[in-house]
Amino acid sequence: MTTSDMPAARGADHVIVRADEADIEVLSQVVADAFFPLAPCRWLIPDGAARRDILPAYFRMYVEHAMAGGQVCTTPDRSAAALWIPVGTEPEGPPGGYSERLAAITGPWLDRFVALDAEFDRHHPAGTAHHHLAILAVRPDRQGQGIGTALLDARHAVLDEQAVPAYLEASDSGTRRIYLRHGYTDHGTPIQLPEGPLMYPMWREPAPGLRPSADDADPIPPARM
């Protein structure tokens, strides 16, 4: 899921760094706060108080998974997070113990989370290796300042050099329109949550460019040297 608060045009430049394990808790809360009002999250947990309690632990699973198998990009003040996960020609299953943790975290709303996962799995592309932007979130008080665009631009530059496509699920039609302007296109039919909102699977082909040499480094530095 991704938020829709990025401006259409690039704003002021922002420093982007790679997060590490020390950032898991704060970034999980950043994602939870950013996603709290989104229609898919309101559908997952209609009760606002329960949603505020549950989302940090739920998104912690995402942050941990991306940290272990991909890359989490953030800002020096930890006000945003972009979770990128490399996917092979066939998407892998969830990490070990995921089902048990999901049930313990979500309680009476488990069936809705299972339905969301099933729809995500059904729409996720297979047959082409790519990077999955599982989450892009900006803390509510920092939204609209170009941070989301900076996070996208930083990672897209790497994927373009490596000729790697990207995939994401946009949370709503506004988010979809923004990603269209960032080179994404619709990928199949929208995701229809049962008696709930639509989400939009999207695909981005890499921009033409040269593959980097083996000595080229990822330009996104680690958060702590």
N, C-alpha and C positions, 0 to 999 in steps of 0.2 A: 504494500500500500504506500501511496505517496501523497503528500499534501499539495495544495494548489496555491500556495502563497508566494510563489516566485514571480517577480516582475517579468513582463514579456521581453524587455530589453535588459542587457547586462548593466548592472549598477556599478558601484565602486568596487575595486578589487578587494578581495578578502584572502587572508592567508588560510590555506587548507593543509591539515596535517593528518597523519594516521593515528588513530586512537590505539590504546593498549588495554590490557586487562584492568588496570586501575581506573579506567573510565567507564566500566560496564554499568555501575549503579547509576551514575549521573546521567549517562546517555539513555539508559532505559527510562528514566523519569522524563527526560526531554521528549522522547518519542511519545510516551503516554500523554504528556501535557498537550503536545501538538495534535495528536490524533483524537483526543477526548471528544471534540464536537463533531467529528466526521460522521457522515451518515452510516458507513459500514460499522463503525464502532458503536453507534447508537443502536443499530440493529442487533449487534452481538450482545450487548448488555443494555437493555432499555432503562434500567434503574441507574440514575446518575451517580448516586453515592457508591453503589457497588462497582460501577464502571471505573470510578476514580481509584477505588481500592485495588481492583484486579489488573488493570492495564499495565502498571509498572512491572509486575511479575511476569505477565504474559510477554511483553516486549523484551524483557530480559532474556528470554529463551532465544529470540531472534538475534539480539546483540551478541550473545555468547556464541551462537552458531556461526555468525558472520566473522566474528573474531577468530574462531578456530579454523575455519575453512576458506575464508576470503579476506576482505579488507573492510574496515570501518573507518571512514573519513570524517573528520570533525574540524572545528575551529579552535584556536588557542583558548578561548573562553568556554569551550564545550557547550555552545549554544545551539548546535545542530549536529545531525548525524546522517550519513549516507552509508547504507549497508549493501556491499557488493559481494555476491557469491558466484564464483565460477561454476558453470554447469557443463557437463560433457554432452555427448550426443544423446544420452538418455538421462533424464533427471534422476538424481539419487533420492532415496527415501529420507524421512526425517531422522535426526540424530537419535542415538540410543536413549531409551527412557522417555522419549517425547510424549507418548500417549499417556503415560502415568502422570507426568508433570502437568500436562494440559488438564487432565481430569481434576487433579488436586487444586490447581489454580482457579479454574473456571466454574467448578461446582455445578449449580443448577443450569448454567448456560452452556454446558459442554456440547450439547447437540448442535448448537449454532456454530460453535468454533469448528466442530468436525465437518459441518456442511460447508463452511468457508474453505477449509483445507481441501475438501473434495473438489470444489469448483476451481480452486487455484490449480490443483493437479490436472484436472480435465483440460484446462486451457493452456497449460504450460507447453511451449514448443519443444519438440523432440527432433532429433536427427541432425542438429547443428549445434556445435559448441558455442557458448555465449556467456556473458556475464549478466546475472540477474540483479537488478536494483530492487532488492526486497523491501527496503524502506528508505525514504528520504523525508526527514522531519526537521523543522526549525522551531525553536522555542517560541511560544506565542509573542513574547515581547520583542523578539528580534525578527519577526516576519516582515516581509515587504522591503527588506534592505539589501536584496541581491545575494544573500548568503546561499540560498538554494541554487541559484544560477551558478555561483562560483563553485559549489560542490559538483554540480553536473559538468561544468566546463573542465574542471581539473581531471576528472576521471575519463570523460570523453576523449580528451587529448591523448591519454594513454591507450585507450581502446582503438582509437583511430590509427595510431602508430603501429599497433599490433594487429590491425585488421580483424578486430573481434567485435561482433555485434552485441547488442544489449537488449534486454527485455525487462518490462515492468508491468505492474497492474495499477492503473490510475484510479484514484478513489472516487472521482466524479467527473462530470462533463467539463467542468472548469479546468480541472487538472489535465484532462485529456487535451484540451485546446492549447494549454501551455506546452505540453510535451510535443505536440505537433510542430510547434515553432522551434523545438530543439532537435528536430530531425527524426522523431519517432513517427511511425504510422500504425494504424489499427492492425491488430493481429487477430483475425477471426471475429467471431461474434462477441458482443459484450458478455460479461459475467453477470448472471442474474441470480442474486441471493434469494432464497425461498421467501416469497412475500416481502422482499426487501429491496434495497437500492441496486442500481446497476454499477458495475465497475468495468474498466476498459483495459484489456490486455493490449500492450503496445510493443513494437519491435523497432530497433534502430540499426540500420546497416552502418558500418564504419565509413567515415568520409575517406575519399581516396588519399593515399599517402604512402610513404615508404615504410617498410618494416624496420624497426630499430636493430642496431647491431647487438651482439650478445653482451657487449660491455655497457650498453645504455642502461641507466638506472631509472626507476620510477621517480618522477619529479615530485611526488607527494611525500614529504619527509615524515619520519616518525614523530610522534608528539613529544617524546622524551628522548634525548640523545644519550 
